[in-house]
C-alpha cells in the first residue's frame, strides 16, 4: 500500500509541476505578441537581444539546482536527520549565492563589452538591469528544492506562475506607459527588463509566505557553528551541486543558447553585409517573431513528455524494465506526433498567422522555416529528459553546450549569403546534429524499437492530408474580396480556422490510425473524448 501511495504522490507531484510549466510557458510566449505590437520590430529586437541572459538565470532557478537539492533533502528526510537538512540548505544557499554573485559581476561589469560584441552599445544598460536577477535566483532555487524534497509541489508551482504573471504585467504595462510618454525604445526595453526583477522578487515572496504561514522557518534556519567540523560534508554538497545541478541546468538551456548565439552575432553579420543599422534591427526583430511561435508549439509536447520522466526514474530504481520501455516509447511518440502536427501546420498557415499576431506578413518565409524547430526541439527535450531519468546527465549537457559554438559558427557561414534565412538554416542544422548525437547515445543505453513502420506511415499521411487541406482552405479564402483595413481580421479567420480544421484532421487520422492505445489516450487532455475516434475493435 505504501508503494502505491508513493507512486500516486510522485505522479501527482509531476502533474502539478507539468501544469505549472504549461501555464508559465504559455505566459512567457503569449506576452511577447502584444509587446511586439506595442514596441514594433525594432523594440522587439532590443528586448530579444537581452532576453537570453534572463533565460539563463531562469533555467538556474527552475531546473537543475532545485531538482538536486530536493533529491538530497528527500534522502535526509527518510533518515530523519533534521540537522543535516539545515546544513544542506545553508551550504547550498551559500554556494548558489556565490555563483549568482559571480554571474552578476561578469554581466554587470562586462555589459559594455558584451554590447560591443553585439555591435549595439546602447544595450549595455539593459544587460546591467537583467544582471540583478542572478542575485535573486538562489533564494527561489533553495526554497523550491526544499518544498520539492518534501513532496510538496504547490509552492514551487505557485511561485513559477506568480513570477510569470507579474513579469508579463510589468513588461506590458511599462512598455505601453513608456511608449506613450515618448521615451526611446532602449528605455522601453530597460523597463521591460525590469519585469525580470519584479517577477523574481514576487517568486521569492510567495515562497517565503509559505514558510511564514506554515511556521517552517525555524525548522530550516541555520544555527551558530552549523558548519564546524563538517567540511567534508560541505565538499560533498558542493560536488553534487556542481556536477548534477549544472549538468541538468545546461541540458535545459537548448533554445536559450541558440537565442544567445543569434543575439551575439546575427545583427552584427547583417550590418557587416550592407544593411543599415535601423534596417538590420528591424530585420532581426522580425526574425525574433519566431521565438513565441516556437515556444507555443513546443509547450504541449514538452509538458506531457516531461510529466512521464519521474515515473521513468522511479521505474529504473525498481528495475521495472517493461514499464520503462512503454513510457519511453510513449513519450517519444507524443513528442514526434505533436511536433510534426505543430511544425507542419504552422508552416502551412504561417503568412496569415504572422499577420494576425504581428500586424504584417514580413519574414513569413523565414518564420515558416523556423516552424520546424518545434519538431526538433520537442524531440530533443524529450530524449534529454528520458536520458536524465535513466541516470545519464553529462552527455546531454555536453551536447547541448555544443549548440552555442555550432550555431554561432553556422551563422557566420550562412547569414552573409542568405540573411535571416541563413540563421534559420543554421538553427535547423544545429538541432538536427544535436538530435542525431542524442539518438545514437540513447540507442546505446536502451536497445528498444522506437518507431514502427505503421507509426511513420500514419504520421506522414496525416501531415500530408493536413497540408493539402490547409493550402486548399487558404486558396479558397484568398479569393474572397475584403474591405480595405480588414486584412488582419481576415488573416485571423484564416489562421484560426486553419488551425482548428487542420488540427482536427491531423488528430483524427492519428487516433483513427491506432498510433495511441486507449489507455495512452487517457493521458491526453480530453482523452475520453479522443478515444471515441478509435475504431470499435480497439476500444475496451
C-alpha positions as CSV (number, residue, x, y, z in Angstrom):
1,X,0.0,0.0,0.0
2,X,2.9,2.4,0.8
3,X,4.4,1.7,-2.6
4,X,1.1,2.5,-4.3
5,X,0.7,5.8,-2.3
6,X,4.3,6.8,-3.1
7,X,3.7,6.2,-6.8
8,X,0.4,8.2,-6.7
9,X,2.2,11.1,-4.8
10,X,5.0,11.0,-7.4
11,X,2.6,11.2,-10.3
12,X,0.5,13.9,-8.6
13,X,3.7,16.0,-7.9
14,X,4.9,15.6,-11.5
15,X,1.4,16.5,-12.8
16,X,1.3,19.7,-10.7
17,X,4.7,20.8,-11.9
18,X,3.8,19.9,-15.5
19,X,0.6,22.1,-15.2
20,X,2.7,25.0,-13.7
21,X,5.3,24.6,-16.5
22,X,2.5,24.6,-19.1
23,X,1.0,27.8,-17.7
24,X,4.3,29.6,-17.3
25,X,5.4,28.7,-20.8
26,X,2.1,30.0,-22.3
27,X,2.5,33.2,-20.3
28,X,6.1,33.5,-21.4
29,X,5.2,33.1,-25.1
30,X,1.9,35.0,-25.2
31,X,3.0,38.3,-23.6
32,X,5.6,38.8,-26.4
33,X,2.9,39.2,-29.0
34,X,1.2,42.3,-27.5
35,X,4.7,43.5,-26.5
36,X,5.8,43.4,-30.2
37,X,2.6,45.1,-31.2
38,X,3.4,47.9,-28.8
39,X,7.1,48.5,-29.5
40,X,7.4,47.3,-33.1
41,X,10.1,45.2,-34.7
42,X,13.0,47.4,-33.6
43,X,11.7,47.4,-30.0
44,X,11.3,43.7,-30.1
45,X,14.9,43.3,-31.4
46,X,16.1,45.3,-28.4
47,X,14.3,43.1,-25.9
48,X,15.2,39.8,-27.6
49,X,18.9,40.8,-27.6
50,X,19.0,40.8,-23.8
51,X,16.3,38.1,-23.1
52,X,18.7,35.1,-23.4
53,X,20.6,36.3,-20.3
54,X,17.4,36.3,-18.3
55,X,16.6,32.9,-19.8
56,X,19.9,31.6,-18.4
57,X,19.0,32.8,-14.9
58,X,15.5,31.3,-15.1
59,X,16.9,27.9,-16.0
60,X,19.2,28.0,-13.0
61,X,16.2,28.9,-10.8
62,X,13.7,26.4,-12.0
63,X,15.5,23.2,-13.3
64,X,18.8,21.7,-12.1
65,X,19.5,23.2,-8.7
66,X,16.0,22.8,-7.2
67,X,15.9,19.2,-8.5
68,X,19.3,18.3,-7.0
69,X,18.5,20.0,-3.7
70,X,15.2,18.3,-3.4
71,X,16.8,14.9,-4.1
72,X,19.4,15.4,-1.4
73,X,16.9,16.7,1.1
74,X,14.5,13.8,0.5
75,X,17.3,11.4,1.3
76,X,17.9,13.1,4.6
77,X,14.2,13.3,5.4
78,X,14.0,9.5,5.0
79,X,16.8,9.1,7.6
80,X,15.1,11.7,9.9
81,X,18.3,13.8,10.0
82,X,16.9,17.3,10.5
83,X,20.3,18.8,11.4
84,X,21.8,17.6,8.1
85,X,18.8,19.2,6.3
86,X,19.6,22.6,7.9
87,X,23.2,22.2,6.8
88,X,22.3,21.1,3.3
89,X,20.1,24.1,2.7
90,X,22.5,26.6,4.3
91,X,25.5,25.3,2.4
92,X,23.5,25.1,-0.9
93,X,22.4,28.7,-0.4
94,X,25.9,30.0,0.2
95,X,27.2,28.1,-2.9
96,X,24.4,29.3,-5.2
97,X,24.6,32.9,-3.8
98,X,28.3,32.9,-4.5
99,X,27.8,31.5,-8.0
100,X,25.0,34.1,-8.6
101,X,27.2,36.9,-7.4
102,X,30.0,35.9,-9.8
103,X,27.5,35.8,-12.7
104,X,26.2,39.2,-11.6
105,X,29.7,40.7,-11.6
106,X,30.5,39.2,-15.0
107,X,27.3,40.5,-16.6
108,X,27.2,43.9,-14.8
109,X,30.8,44.9,-15.4
110,X,31.1,43.1,-18.7
111,X,27.9,44.7,-20.1
112,X,29.8,47.3,-22.2
113,X,32.0,44.5,-23.8
114,X,29.0,42.3,-24.5
115,X,27.0,45.2,-26.0
116,X,30.1,46.0,-28.2
117,X,30.2,42.3,-29.2
118,X,26.6,42.6,-30.3
119,X,27.5,45.8,-32.2
120,X,25.0,47.9,-30.2
121,X,26.5,49.8,-27.3
122,X,23.1,51.1,-26.2
123,X,22.2,47.5,-24.9
124,X,24.7,47.8,-22.0
125,X,22.1,49.4,-19.6
126,X,19.6,46.6,-20.3
127,X,22.3,44.0,-19.6
128,X,23.0,45.7,-16.3
129,X,19.3,45.6,-15.3
130,X,19.0,41.9,-16.1
131,X,22.2,41.1,-14.2
132,X,20.4,41.7,-10.9
133,X,18.3,38.6,-11.5
134,X,21.4,36.5,-10.9
135,X,21.5,37.8,-7.3
136,X,17.9,36.7,-6.7
137,X,17.7,33.2,-8.3
138,X,19.4,31.4,-5.3
139,X,16.6,32.1,-2.9
140,X,14.0,30.7,-5.3
141,X,16.2,27.6,-6.1
142,X,16.7,26.8,-2.4
143,X,13.1,27.1,-1.3
144,X,11.8,25.3,-4.4
145,X,14.2,22.5,-3.7
146,X,13.1,22.4,0.0
147,X,9.4,22.0,-0.8
148,X,10.0,19.6,-3.7
149,X,12.1,17.5,-1.3
150,X,9.2,17.3,1.0
151,X,7.0,16.1,-1.9
152,X,5.0,19.4,-1.8
153,X,5.0,20.8,-5.4
154,X,2.3,23.5,-4.8
155,X,4.7,26.3,-3.5
156,X,7.0,25.7,-6.5
157,X,4.1,25.7,-8.9
158,X,2.5,28.9,-7.5
159,X,5.9,30.7,-7.3
160,X,6.5,29.9,-11.0
161,X,3.1,31.0,-12.2
162,X,3.1,34.1,-9.9
163,X,6.6,35.1,-11.2
164,X,5.5,34.9,-14.9
165,X,2.2,36.8,-14.3
166,X,3.9,39.7,-12.5
167,X,6.7,39.7,-15.1
168,X,4.3,39.8,-18.0
169,X,2.2,42.5,-16.4
170,X,5.3,44.7,-15.6
171,X,6.6,44.3,-19.2
172,X,3.4,45.2,-20.9
173,X,2.4,48.0,-18.5
174,X,5.9,49.7,-18.7
175,X,6.1,49.2,-22.4
176,X,2.8,50.8,-23.0
177,X,3.4,53.6,-20.5
178,X,6.9,54.5,-21.6
179,X,6.0,54.4,-25.3
180,X,3.0,56.7,-24.7
181,X,5.3,59.1,-22.8
182,X,7.7,59.2,-25.7
183,X,10.7,57.5,-24.2
184,X,13.3,55.9,-26.5
185,X,12.9,52.2,-27.4
186,X,16.0,51.4,-25.4
187,X,14.4,53.0,-22.3
188,X,11.3,50.9,-23.1
189,X,13.4,47.8,-23.3
190,X,15.0,48.6,-20.0
191,X,11.6,48.9,-18.4
192,X,10.6,45.5,-19.9
193,X,13.8,44.0,-18.5
194,X,12.8,45.4,-15.1
195,X,9.9,42.9,-15.2
196,X,12.5,40.1,-14.7
197,X,13.4,41.7,-11.3
198,X,9.8,42.2,-10.2
199,X,8.9,38.6,-11.2
200,X,11.9,37.2,-9.3
201,X,11.0,39.2,-6.2
202,X,7.4,38.0,-6.3
203,X,8.5,34.4,-6.7
204,X,10.7,34.7,-3.5
205,X,7.8,36.5,-1.6
206,X,5.4,33.6,-2.5
207,X,7.9,31.0,-1.3
208,X,8.6,32.9,1.9
209,X,4.9,33.3,2.5
210,X,4.6,29.5,2.6
211,X,7.4,29.4,5.2
212,X,5.7,32.1,7.3
213,X,2.2,30.6,7.2
214,X,3.4,27.1,8.0
215,X,5.9,28.3,10.6
216,X,8.7,26.4,8.9
217,X,11.4,29.0,9.0
218,X,12.5,27.8,12.5
219,X,12.9,24.3,11.0
220,X,15.3,25.3,8.3
221,X,17.0,28.4,9.9
222,X,20.8,27.9,10.2
223,X,22.3,27.7,13.7
224,X,25.6,29.1,15.0
225,X,28.5,26.8,14.3
226,X,26.4,24.7,11.9
227,X,29.4,24.1,9.6
228,X,32.1,23.5,12.3
229,X,33.6,20.0,11.8
230,X,31.5,19.2,8.7
231,X,33.9,20.4,6.0
232,X,33.9,17.0,4.2
233,X,30.1,17.1,4.0
234,X,30.3,20.7,2.7
235,X,32.6,19.4,-0.1
236,X,30.2,16.6,-1.0
237,X,27.3,19.1,-1.3
238,X,29.5,21.4,-3.5
239,X,30.5,18.5,-5.7
240,X,26.9,17.3,-6.1
241,X,25.5,20.8,-6.9
242,X,28.3,21.5,-9.3
243,X,28.0,18.2,-11.2
244,X,24.4,17.2,-11.1
245,X,22.9,20.7,-10.7
246,X,24.9,22.3,-13.5
247,X,24.6,19.4,-15.9
248,X,20.8,19.4,-15.6
249,X,20.7,23.2,-15.9
250,X,22.8,23.2,-19.1
251,X,20.6,20.4,-20.6
252,X,17.6,22.8,-20.1
253,X,19.4,25.7,-22.0
254,X,19.0,24.4,-25.5
255,X,16.9,27.1,-27.0
256,X,18.3,29.8,-24.8
257,X,21.8,29.1,-26.1
258,X,20.6,29.2,-29.7
259,X,18.9,32.6,-29.0
260,X,22.1,33.8,-27.3
261,X,24.2,32.9,-30.4
262,X,21.7,34.9,-32.6
263,X,21.8,37.8,-30.1
264,X,25.6,38.0,-30.2
265,X,26.2,37.8,-34.0
266,X,23.1,37.9,-36.2
267,X,22.7,41.7,-36.0
268,X,26.5,42.2,-36.4
269,X,26.5,40.0,-39.5
270,X,23.6,41.9,-41.1
271,X,25.2,45.3,-40.6
272,X,28.6,43.9,-41.8
273,X,26.9,42.8,-45.0
274,X,25.4,46.0,-46.2
275,X,22.3,46.6,-44.1
276,X,21.8,49.9,-42.4
277,X,21.6,49.8,-38.6
278,X,17.9,50.6,-38.3
279,X,17.0,48.2,-41.1
280,X,19.1,45.4,-39.5
281,X,17.4,45.9,-36.2
282,X,14.0,45.7,-37.8
283,X,15.0,42.5,-39.7
284,X,16.4,40.9,-36.5
285,X,13.2,41.9,-34.7
286,X,11.1,40.2,-37.5
287,X,13.3,37.1,-37.2
288,X,12.7,37.1,-33.4
289,X,8.9,36.8,-34.1
290,X,9.7,33.1,-34.4
291,X,10.5,32.7,-30.7
292,X,6.9,32.9,-29.3
293,X,5.7,30.7,-32.1
294,X,8.3,28.1,-31.4
295,X,7.6,28.3,-27.6
296,X,3.9,27.9,-28.1
297,X,4.4,24.9,-30.4
298,X,6.6,23.0,-28.0
299,X,4.6,23.6,-24.8
300,X,2.2,20.6,-25.1
301,X,4.8,18.1,-26.2
302,X,7.4,19.1,-23.6
303,X,4.8,19.3,-20.7
304,X,3.3,15.9,-21.5
305,X,6.6,14.1,-22.1
306,X,8.3,15.6,-19.0
307,X,5.5,14.6,-16.8
308,X,6.5,11.0,-17.6
309,X,10.1,11.4,-16.5
310,X,9.7,11.0,-12.7
311,X,7.8,7.8,-13.5
312,X,10.7,6.5,-15.6
313,X,13.2,7.4,-12.8
314,X,11.0,5.5,-10.3
315,X,10.7,2.5,-12.6
316,X,14.5,2.5,-13.2
317,X,15.1,2.3,-9.4
318,X,12.7,-0.5,-9.1
319,X,14.2,-2.2,-12.3
320,X,10.7,-2.4,-13.9
321,X,12.1,-2.8,-17.5
322,X,8.7,-3.3,-19.3
323,X,7.3,-0.1,-17.7
324,X,10.4,1.9,-18.7
325,X,10.1,0.7,-22.3
326,X,6.4,1.5,-22.6
327,X,6.8,5.0,-21.1
328,X,9.9,5.8,-23.2
329,X,8.1,4.8,-26.4
330,X,5.0,6.8,-25.4
331,X,7.0,9.9,-24.5
332,X,8.9,9.9,-27.9
333,X,5.7,9.2,-29.9
334,X,3.9,12.1,-28.2
335,X,6.8,14.5,-28.9
336,X,7.0,13.4,-32.6
337,X,3.3,13.5,-33.2
338,X,2.7,16.9,-31.6
339,X,6.0,18.2,-33.0
340,X,5.1,17.2,-36.6
341,X,1.5,18.4,-36.3
342,X,2.5,21.8,-34.9
343,X,5.5,22.3,-37.3
344,X,3.8,21.3,-40.5
345,X,0.5,23.0,-39.5
346,X,2.2,26.3,-38.7
347,X,4.3,26.2,-41.8
348,X,1.2,25.8,-43.9
349,X,-0.6,28.8,-42.4
350,X,2.4,30.9,-41.5
351,X,1.5,34.0,-43.5
352,X,-2.0,34.6,-42.1
353,X,-0.7,33.7,-38.6
354,X,2.1,36.2,-39.0
355,X,-0.3,39.0,-40.0
356,X,-2.8,38.0,-37.2
357,X,-0.2,38.1,-34.5
358,X,2.3,40.7,-35.7
359,X,0.3,43.0,-38.0
360,X,2.1,42.2,-41.2
361,X,3.5,39.3,-43.3
362,X,7.2,40.4,-43.1
363,X,9.6,37.5,-42.8
364,X,6.9,34.8,-43.3
365,X,9.2,32.5,-45.3
366,X,11.8,32.6,-42.6
367,X,9.3,32.0,-39.9
368,X,7.9,29.1,-41.9
369,X,11.3,27.6,-41.9
370,X,11.7,28.2,-38.2
371,X,8.4,26.4,-37.5
372,X,10.3,23.0,-38.0
373,X,12.3,24.0,-34.9
374,X,9.2,22.9,-32.9
375,X,9.6,19.3,-34.0
376,X,13.3,19.1,-33.4
377,X,13.3,20.9,-30.1
378,X,10.3,18.8,-28.8
379,X,12.1,15.5,-29.7
380,X,15.4,16.7,-28.2
381,X,13.8,17.9,-25.0
382,X,12.0,14.6,-24.6
383,X,15.1,12.5,-25.2
384,X,17.2,14.6,-22.8
385,X,14.6,14.2,-20.1
386,X,14.4,10.4,-20.6
387,X,18.2,10.1,-20.5
388,X,18.2,12.1,-17.2
389,X,15.5,9.7,-15.9
390,X,17.8,6.8,-16.9
391,X,20.7,8.4,-15.0
392,X,22.7,10.0,-17.8
393,X,23.5,13.6,-17.0
394,X,26.8,14.5,-18.5
395,X,26.3,13.6,-22.2
396,X,23.1,15.6,-22.7
397,X,24.7,18.6,-21.0
398,X,27.9,18.5,-23.2
399,X,25.8,18.0,-26.3
400,X,23.5,21.0,-25.5
401,X,26.6,23.1,-24.6
402,X,28.0,22.4,-28.1
403,X,25.0,24.0,-29.7
404,X,26.3,27.5,-28.9
405,X,29.6,27.4,-30.9
406,X,28.0,25.3,-33.6
407,X,25.1,27.7,-34.1
408,X,27.4,30.8,-33.8
409,X,29.7,29.4,-36.5
410,X,27.0,28.3,-38.9
411,X,25.5,31.9,-38.6
412,X,28.8,33.3,-39.8
413,X,28.7,30.8,-42.7
414,X,25.1,31.2,-43.9
415,X,23.9,34.7,-42.9
416,X,26.2,36.7,-45.3
417,X,24.7,34.7,-48.2
418,X,21.1,34.1,-47.1
419,X,20.4,36.8,-44.5
420,X,18.0,35.7,-41.7
421,X,17.0,32.7,-43.8
422,X,20.6,31.6,-43.3
423,X,20.2,32.0,-39.5
424,X,17.1,29.7,-39.8
425,X,19.1,27.1,-41.7
426,X,21.8,27.4,-39.0
427,X,19.3,26.7,-36.3
428,X,17.8,23.7,-38.0
429,X,21.2,22.2,-38.9
430,X,22.4,22.6,-35.3
431,X,19.3,20.9,-33.9
432,X,19.5,18.0,-36.4
433,X,23.1,17.5,-35.3
434,X,22.1,17.5,-31.6
435,X,19.2,15.2,-32.2
436,X,21.4,12.8,-34.1
437,X,24.1,12.7,-31.3
438,X,21.4,12.2,-28.6
439,X,19.7,9.4,-30.6
440,X,23.0,7.5,-31.1
441,X,23.8,7.7,-27.4
442,X,20.3,6.8,-26.4
443,X,20.2,3.7,-28.6
444,X,23.4,2.5,-26.9
445,X,21.7,3.0,-23.5
446,X,18.4,1.4,-24.4
447,X,18.2,-1.0,-27.3
448,X,14.5,-0.7,-27.9
449,X,12.4,-0.2,-31.0
450,X,11.1,3.4,-31.0
451,X,9.2,3.9,-34.3
452,X,7.3,1.3,-36.3
453,X,6.6,1.5,-40.0
454,X,2.8,1.7,-39.2
455,X,3.5,4.8,-37.0
456,X,5.6,6.6,-39.6
457,X,3.1,5.8,-42.4
458,X,0.1,7.1,-40.4
459,X,2.1,10.2,-39.3
460,X,3.2,11.1,-42.9
461,X,-0.4,10.5,-44.2
462,X,-1.8,12.8,-41.5
463,X,0.7,15.5,-42.2
464,X,0.3,15.4,-46.0
465,X,-3.5,15.5,-45.9
466,X,-3.4,18.3,-43.3
467,X,-1.2,20.4,-45.6
468,X,-3.4,19.7,-48.6
469,X,-6.5,20.8,-46.6
470,X,-4.8,23.9,-45.3
471,X,-3.4,25.1,-48.6
472,X,-6.8,24.5,-50.3
473,X,-8.5,26.4,-47.5
474,X,-6.2,29.4,-47.9
475,X,-6.5,29.4,-51.7
476,X,-10.4,29.5,-51.4
477,X,-10.4,32.2,-48.7
478,X,-7.9,34.3,-50.6
479,X,-10.4,34.6,-53.4
480,X,-12.8,36.4,-51.1
481,X,-12.8,40.2,-51.6
482,X,-12.3,42.0,-48.3
483,X,-12.7,45.7,-47.5
484,X,-9.5,47.8,-47.0
485,X,-8.5,47.8,-43.4
486,X,-9.8,44.4,-42.5
487,X,-6.7,42.4,-43.7
488,X,-5.8,41.5,-40.1
489,X,-9.3,40.3,-39.3
490,X,-9.3,38.1,-42.4
491,X,-5.9,36.8,-41.6
492,X,-7.1,35.9,-38.1
493,X,-10.1,34.0,-39.6
494,X,-7.7,32.1,-41.9
495,X,-5.2,31.3,-39.3
496,X,-7.6,30.2,-36.6
497,X,-9.9,28.4,-39.0
498,X,-6.9,26.6,-40.5
499,X,-5.5,25.7,-37.1
500,X,-8.8,24.2,-35.9
501,X,-9.7,22.4,-39.1
502,X,-6.1,21.2,-39.9
503,X,-5.5,20.2,-36.3
504,X,-8.8,18.2,-36.1
505,X,-8.0,16.3,-39.4
506,X,-4.4,15.5,-38.3
507,X,-5.6,14.3,-34.8
508,X,-8.4,12.3,-36.4
509,X,-6.1,10.4,-38.7
510,X,-3.5,9.8,-35.9
511,X,-6.1,8.5,-33.4
512,X,-8.1,6.6,-36.0
513,X,-4.9,5.1,-37.3
514,X,-4.2,3.5,-33.9
515,X,-1.0,5.4,-33.2
516,X,-2.0,5.5,-29.5
517,X,-3.8,2.9,-27.4
518,X,-6.9,3.7,-25.5
519,X,-5.1,3.7,-22.1
520,X,-2.4,6.0,-23.6
521,X,-5.1,8.5,-24.9
522,X,-6.3,8.8,-21.3
523,X,-3.1,10.7,-20.5
524,X,-4.1,13.4,-23.1
525,X,-6.4,16.3,-22.3
526,X,-10.0,15.2,-23.2
527,X,-8.6,11.7,-23.6
528,X,-12.0,10.1,-23.1
529,X,-13.4,12.1,-26.0
530,X,-10.4,11.2,-28.2
531,X,-10.9,7.5,-27.5
532,X,-14.3,7.8,-29.3
533,X,-12.3,8.3,-32.5
534,X,-10.7,4.9,-32.2
535,X,-12.1,2.0,-34.2
536,X,-14.6,0.0,-32.2
537,X,-12.3,-3.0,-32.2
538,X,-9.6,-1.0,-30.3
539,X,-12.0,0.3,-27.6
540,X,-12.4,-1.6,-24.3
